[in-house]
Amino acid sequence: MLQVWALEGIPEIAPGADLIDVIARSAGTSLRDGDILAVTSKIVSKAEGRIIAADDREEAITAETVRVVATRTSPTGHTTRIVENRLGIVSAAAGVDASNTAEGTVLLLPLDPDASARALCTGLRERLGVTVGVLITDTLGRAWRDGQTDTAIGAAGVHVFEDLRGRTDAEGRPLVVTLPCVADELAAAADLVKGKTSRRPVAVVRGRADLVGDLDLPGARSIVRDGENDMFRLGADEAYAAGFAAGAAAVDAAD
């Protein structure tokens, strides 16, 4: 049986805060071996001082952008940029967040979410004496679907995939490509109890102890598909423009 609940009593996090101590105090003696903690990236960013002054969020997005995937402007004049950030994550606004932070500032994602998760996981295991896993989560949109869901951008002590390839389904048919991203599934489940406005940034998932393992397991960076294997590297308009330009250049060269 899967159980998911949010930890209570976590205060507003300031730069330099000891998240290991904060989470350990909130959890008390409630954690068991095999529990997985889903920690909202926002409090990790705050503790790590990833807060910058930015009157213009767009400038911060530009600074965090490695590659522009698609840009769209709505009839009301609002421009949305889907970009790849320095972590390799493709999302709207490069993960730059202006919510739940002081006016005139924005939050950037942790510099290395996997390293942040590893430090938390190591510290909590030592402090509490239980073998837990840690996911650092952030809210992302999905291609071809409206709305958003939480996903894992950092992981430590947790198998991020459940590899079913080579097994058979209930009818005995071989599973060839089945590779559930359980880290994202757990992150989404945790968000159901954390919520977006309830100030409960950490949740515990119990019931998948089989996914908890060594600290040197591959982190969430292994979930990110690299450009070479991305069949949809560009938005439709951008791909059309690139193809048109390439065709025009080929015609010019032929002349």
N, C-alpha and C positions, 0 to 999 in steps of 0.2 A: 504494500500500500504506500502510495506517495503522499507525504505530508509537507505542506509549505506554509510558513508563517513568517511575519515580519518581526524583527527585534524592536522593542520599545525603548524609549528613553535616550536615544542618541541625540546629542545636542548639536547646535549649529557648529560646523567645522571651520576652524580658522587655519591659515597657513602655519605649518609647523606642528599641527596637532598629531598626537600619537594614536593612529587609528587602531593599532593592535590593542592598546589599553582601552580605548573607547569601546571597541567591539567586544572585547573580553568582559568588561564590566557590564555591558548590556546583556550579554549572553549568560553570564553567571555560570551556573553548573548545568545548564540545559543542554549543552551539546554532547553528542555521542560520536564514537568512531563511525566514519562513513557519512557524516553530515557534510553538506556542501553549502557554503555561504555565497550568496550572490550580492555583490557590493556595487552600488551605483557609482559609476565613474566620476560623477560630480563631486562626491566627497573626497575621492582620491585626489582629484585635481586641486581641490581647495587645500587639502593637507600638504600637497606638494608645491603649493604656491603658484599654480598654473593660472593665476588671475592676472589679467593685464588691463591697463587703462585703454579704452577704445570707445571714443565717441561714435565712431563709424564702424559697425560690425563688419561691413563689407571689406574694409581694409584688413581686418584680422583674418577673414576668410581667404583673401588673396594671399596673405603671408603664409598660411597653412597649406595652400594648394600646390600640389605637384603637377597635376594634369587636369584640365577641364574636359569633362565627359559630355555634358549637355547644358545648355542655358535656355531658359524659357521665360518670357515676360508675359504676365497675365494682362487681361483687358484693363485692369485697374492700375497697371504700371509696376506691379511688384515683380522683381526678377528672382527666379530660383536658379541656383547654380548647383549642378551635380558634379562633384569633383573627386579626384583621388587625393587623399591627404598623405602626409609623410609616413603614416603607418601602413599605407597601401589600401586603406579602407575607402571604398567608393560610397559617397553619401551626399546628402544635401548639406551645404554650408561647411564642409570640411570638419564637422564635429564641433564647430565654434558655437558656444551656448551663451545666450544672454538672459536666460531665465534663472530665477532664484539666486541672483548675484546682485551686488550693489549697482546703483545707477551709474552709468559711465564706465562700467567694466564688463568684460566677458571672460568666460572660462574656456581654456583650451583643454584638449584631452591630455591625459598623462603622457609623458615623454616615451615611456616604455611600459604599456599596461601589463605585459607578461611579467616583467621584472617587479612591478608593483604588486601583482598578485602573488608572486613567489615570496616576496618579503612578508606580506600579510600572512600567507599560509604557514611559512616557517615560524613566524612569531607566535601565531595562535596555537600551533601544535605544541610549541615549547611552553607557552604560558598556561594553557588549559590541560595539557596532557592527553589530548584526543587527536586522532588522525582525521583531520578535516580536509576538504578541498575548497578552493576559492575561485570564484569567477568574478571578473570585473565587467559590468554590463553598461551598455549605452543604447539609446533608442535610435533605431534606424528605420527608414522606409524600405520597401521591397519593390524590385522591378515587377511591373505588370500588375501590381495590386495597390489599391488605395490603403491609406492608414499606415501606422507604424507599429513596431513591436520591439521589445528589448532583445538584444543579442549579446554574445560574449565577445569582448574586445581584448580581454586578458584572462589567463587561466593558469592555475598552478595546482598540482596534485590531483588533477581531474583528467580523465580521458575525454577529449573534445569530440571524438567520433566513436560510434559503435559500429565496427566493421562487420557487416553481415554477409559480405561477399564470400561465395564458396559454400554457404549454407543452402538449405532448401526452405521453400515456403510451406504452408500447411498442406498443400496439395502435392508436395514432393518436387516441385519445379525448382531448378537451381536459381539462386539469387546472384546476379552478375554485377550489378552496379549499386546495390543497396548499401548506402553509407550514411545513416542518420547523423546529423550534426547535433548530438545530444547536448553540447554546451549551449547552443542557441535555444534548444527546446527548454532547458532548465532555466535559462535567463528569462525567457518569456513567461514561464510558469511563475517565477519569483516576482515578476512585475505585477501579476494579478493581485498580490497581497501588499506589495510596496506602494503601488499607486504613484501618481505624479505630483500630487499636492498634499499628501498626508504627512510629509516629513518623516518617513520611515525608509531610510535608504539602504537598509540591509535586510535580507531575507535568508531564512534557512530552508533548505530542501532536504528532506529525509526520505529514505526509501530506495536510493540508488547507490548504496555503498559499493556496489560492484564497479562503479565508475571512478572511485577514489583510489589513488595510487601514489607512486613516488613523485617527489618534487621535480624530477628531471623529465617528466612526461612532456611531449610537445605542447606548447602554449597555444593561445588563440591566434597567433600570427599564422599558424599552419592552416587556419580555416580560409584565409584570404587567397583567392584565386589570382595568380599572377597574370600580367597582361598577355603573355604568349598563349595562355590557355583560355583567355576571356573571349568568347564569341561575340560579345556585345560591348566592345571597348568604347564605342561612341554612340551618342544619340542619333536618331534617324536623320535629323536635319544636318548634323555635323558630318555624318558618314556620307550623305549625299553631296555636301559641299566639297568634301575631300576627294570623292570620286570624280566629281565634275572638274575640279582643278587638275587632277591627275590626267584625265582624258584630254583636257585642253592643252596641257603641257606636252602630251604625246603627239597631238596633232601638230603643234608648233614645231616639235623636233623633226617630225616627218617632212614638213615643208622645208 
